């Protein structure tokens, strides 16, 4: 019984990489699988490589799409085909430039079969290689094991599952297909793990070719617009997951701006690059012609709300933003060293939790960025003025602004 289904989406690919990837899948120690290769408008020379490598193998089904429509739609076409095969119980997908070890299918399948019934996703460690197939030194295997071996709840902050995985067909049918390119895998894990538990095995089962010339990761690094596209989808996947799970925002960031200058844009980009993501942003446009909104609205983020207050003072803008601050914490953004690194906001909340454990925290304590990622704190009184870049208890900031 061929109880495993494998999909490989293929567009443009280096012939050598494609041959290595195909051979590694065809040479699996567990042979009972259906292998669906979907050509996403691939050029004829790529299709020729696929046909030559898979000729005569009854496990392989090649689907030729005329147009290039992206990974998510291509995966869905492959999995829709597999859903029509009753004997398929487990699913995975593979990339056309990676190398899969002979026990890749067997060990991921065994992990699902031997785990408790509520486990629906197995995943393993893997090695990073460069475009020439050389192992990359970072991260070390020990560090990578620790990074991947996390509870599923941590997926809301980081995608640690990676590129070596298998999941149950019944759960896949329940949650629907892939979407939200170019983070289709991350969004899928968030939705899938709301239905099941996960199991991690430390075995290295494949080699991930990092930043190969025709890879999606290389494309995302090619321009600011591509990176913004990735970041928007990444944060949208997170925010939709929080909405499904009824997890409220922890922080309101109020950002009063006078214009859409380069400096304004750079400051907003620095905020969006924070590794901590459970915050919303209220941008108050003080310009007389909404020039800031007209520029900043193109830097999309699902957590942003724009308010136009033509010609308003800084103080009035902040007070208006406070009406939207229904979160435990509020930060007034703009004229400060914050954020000195992209982990500062994450460090703010770690430090806050530390102070809470030490029983020295109260609503009068503010946390701030001292520069170069260093964190400080202070106690403020109601008569003190507010300060840019300080993490306030929202109630305390409201008192200060009264």
JOSUL-V684712 format. One record per helix or strand of 3 or more residues. SS is the DSSP state (H for helix, E for strand). FROM is the first residue (numbers start at 0). TO is the last residue. If there is no record, write none. Layout:
BEGIN
SS_FROM_TO + SS_FROM_TO
END
This chain:
BEGIN
E_3_9 + H_14_25 + E_32_39 + H_43_53 + E_59_64 + H_70_82 + E_89_93 + H_103_113 + E_118_128 + H_140_147 + H_151_155 + E_164_167 + H_168_174 + H_183_191 + E_196_208 + H_215_219 + H_223_243 + E_250_256 + H_261_271 + E_278_284 + H_290_295 + E_303_307 + H_313_321 + E_328_332 + H_343_356 + E_364_370 + E_373_378 + E_389_392 + H_393_400
END
